[in-house]
Amino acid sequence: MLGLPWRRRRVRRILGMLRGRTPWGGVLLDVGGASGVGAEEAVRLAPDGTYRRRVVPDPQRGMLVKVRPDPVRVGRLDVVQADAVRLPFPDRSVDVLLSLGVLCCMTDDALPLAVAETWRVLRPGGLAVVGVPLRRGDADDPLFRALGFQRVRRLRPGRSLYERPPEGTEAPRR
């Protein structure tokens, strides 16, 4: 089900927000990426060599065994069993983080922790692509802004591109 053509088209539309913004040789993290469709499509849309490492952390081992990217077009995707509130990555080590359909599946207590974890792992200038169902809308936007994220693009309610501001321009954390 996760590789259906309509889902891939929707993911490509959301990832279009990254066009022209991805750093060369960066690290891509597809949090809660299940079968890796988000990471696959991000790699396909970016110029060759854009991502030196591509990782799909998901808490469900059963989903991770389904990650089978096209080795010619996408290359290798590393899989890690991990939760969005405890990502096993160093501080400021990720350039692009995808969160597509993840926040809407979390408890109210876990949401601020997941957004804070996004802040922790993103490098200054790093980008977070967030996609949640339309019915949820921009309910999570205040959590991102409270930490200092800047929304740089919005396709519709619930589909936004956030940036952790570059060093020296970070908003004060509340």
C-alpha positions as CSV (number, residue, x, y, z in Angstrom):
1,M,0.0,0.0,0.0
2,L,2.8,2.5,0.9
3,G,4.3,2.4,-2.6
4,L,1.0,3.2,-4.4
5,P,1.4,5.6,-7.3
6,W,-1.0,8.2,-5.9
7,R,1.0,8.2,-2.6
8,R,4.2,8.8,-4.4
9,R,2.7,11.7,-6.4
10,R,1.5,13.3,-3.2
11,V,4.9,12.8,-1.6
12,R,6.6,14.4,-4.6
13,R,4.3,17.4,-4.4
14,I,5.2,17.9,-0.8
15,L,9.0,17.4,-1.4
16,G,8.8,20.0,-4.2
17,M,9.1,22.5,-1.4
18,L,12.8,21.5,-1.1
19,R,13.6,22.3,-4.8
20,G,16.7,24.5,-4.9
21,R,17.2,24.4,-1.1
22,T,19.0,21.2,-0.4
23,P,22.6,21.3,0.6
24,W,25.2,19.3,-1.3
25,G,26.5,16.2,0.3
26,G,24.0,16.4,3.2
27,V,22.3,13.9,5.5
28,L,18.6,13.0,4.8
29,L,16.5,11.6,7.6
30,D,13.0,10.2,6.8
31,V,11.5,10.0,10.4
32,G,8.8,7.4,10.6
33,G,9.5,6.7,7.0
34,A,8.0,3.2,7.0
35,S,8.9,1.7,3.7
36,G,11.2,4.6,2.7
37,V,9.0,6.2,0.0
38,G,9.7,9.7,1.3
39,A,13.5,9.2,1.3
40,E,13.3,7.5,-2.2
41,E,11.4,10.3,-3.7
42,A,13.6,13.0,-2.1
43,V,16.7,11.4,-3.6
44,R,15.0,11.1,-7.0
45,L,14.0,14.8,-7.0
46,A,17.4,16.0,-6.0
47,P,20.5,16.3,-8.2
48,D,22.9,13.3,-8.0
49,G,25.1,13.4,-4.9
50,T,22.9,15.8,-2.9
51,Y,22.6,13.3,0.0
52,R,25.7,11.5,1.1
53,R,23.7,9.5,3.7
54,R,20.0,8.6,3.6
55,V,18.4,7.1,6.8
56,V,14.9,5.8,7.5
57,P,14.2,5.6,11.3
58,D,10.9,4.0,12.1
59,P,9.7,2.4,15.4
60,Q,8.1,-0.5,13.7
61,R,10.6,-3.3,12.7
62,G,7.9,-4.7,10.3
63,M,7.9,-1.5,8.3
64,L,11.7,-1.3,8.0
65,V,11.9,-4.8,6.4
66,K,9.9,-3.3,3.5
67,V,12.5,-0.7,2.6
68,R,13.8,-1.8,-0.8
69,P,15.0,1.2,-2.8
70,D,15.9,1.0,-6.4
71,P,19.7,0.6,-6.1
72,V,20.4,2.4,-9.4
73,R,18.2,5.4,-9.0
74,V,18.2,5.8,-5.2
75,G,21.2,3.9,-3.9
76,R,21.3,2.7,-0.3
77,L,18.9,3.7,2.4
78,D,20.0,2.9,6.0
79,V,17.3,1.7,8.3
80,V,17.2,2.2,12.0
81,Q,14.6,1.2,14.5
82,A,13.9,4.4,16.4
83,D,11.2,6.6,17.7
84,A,10.7,10.3,16.6
85,V,11.2,11.4,20.3
86,R,14.6,9.7,20.7
87,L,16.5,9.8,17.4
88,P,19.9,8.0,17.6
89,F,21.8,10.8,15.8
90,P,24.2,13.5,17.2
91,D,23.1,17.1,17.7
92,R,23.1,19.2,14.6
93,S,24.0,16.3,12.3
94,V,21.0,16.3,9.8
95,D,20.5,18.6,6.8
96,V,17.0,17.6,5.8
97,L,14.4,15.8,8.0
98,L,11.2,14.5,6.5
99,S,8.2,14.0,8.8
100,L,5.4,12.9,6.5
101,G,2.3,11.6,8.3
102,V,4.2,11.1,11.6
103,L,3.1,13.9,14.0
104,C,-0.6,13.1,13.5
105,C,0.0,9.6,14.9
106,M,1.6,10.8,18.1
107,T,0.1,11.4,21.5
108,D,-0.3,15.0,22.7
109,D,2.5,14.5,25.2
110,A,4.9,13.2,22.6
111,L,4.4,16.0,20.0
112,P,6.5,18.6,21.7
113,L,9.2,16.0,22.3
114,A,9.3,15.1,18.6
115,V,9.5,18.7,17.5
116,A,12.3,19.4,20.1
117,E,14.1,16.3,18.8
118,T,13.8,17.6,15.2
119,W,15.4,20.9,16.4
120,R,18.2,18.9,18.2
121,V,19.3,16.8,15.2
122,L,19.0,19.5,12.5
123,R,22.0,21.6,11.7
124,P,21.6,25.4,11.7
125,G,20.2,26.1,8.3
126,G,18.7,22.5,8.2
127,L,15.2,21.9,6.8
128,A,12.2,20.0,8.1
129,V,9.5,18.9,5.7
130,V,6.3,18.4,7.7
131,G,3.1,16.8,6.2
132,V,0.0,15.9,8.2
133,P,-3.6,15.3,7.1
134,L,-5.6,18.4,6.1
135,R,-8.0,17.9,9.1
136,R,-5.1,18.4,11.5
137,G,-4.1,21.6,9.6
138,D,-1.4,23.8,11.1
139,A,-2.1,22.6,14.7
140,D,1.6,21.8,15.1
141,D,2.9,25.1,13.8
142,P,3.1,26.8,17.2
143,L,5.3,24.0,18.5
144,F,7.8,24.6,15.7
145,R,7.8,28.4,16.0
146,A,8.2,28.2,19.8
147,L,11.5,26.5,19.4
148,G,12.7,29.0,16.8
149,F,11.9,27.3,13.5
150,Q,11.0,29.6,10.7
151,R,8.3,28.5,8.2
152,V,9.8,29.2,4.8
153,R,7.0,27.6,2.7
154,R,3.5,26.3,3.1
155,L,1.6,24.3,0.4
156,R,-1.6,24.1,2.4
157,P,-2.6,23.7,6.1
158,G,-0.5,20.8,7.4
159,R,2.2,20.8,4.7
160,S,5.1,23.1,5.5
161,L,8.8,23.5,5.1
162,Y,10.6,24.8,8.3
163,E,14.1,25.9,8.7
164,R,16.3,25.9,11.7
165,P,17.8,29.4,11.3
166,P,21.5,29.5,10.4
167,E,24.0,30.2,13.1
168,G,23.9,33.7,14.4
169,T,20.3,34.3,13.2
170,E,18.5,31.9,15.6
171,A,15.5,33.1,17.3
172,P,15.6,32.9,21.1
173,R,14.2,29.5,22.4
174,R,11.2,29.8,24.7
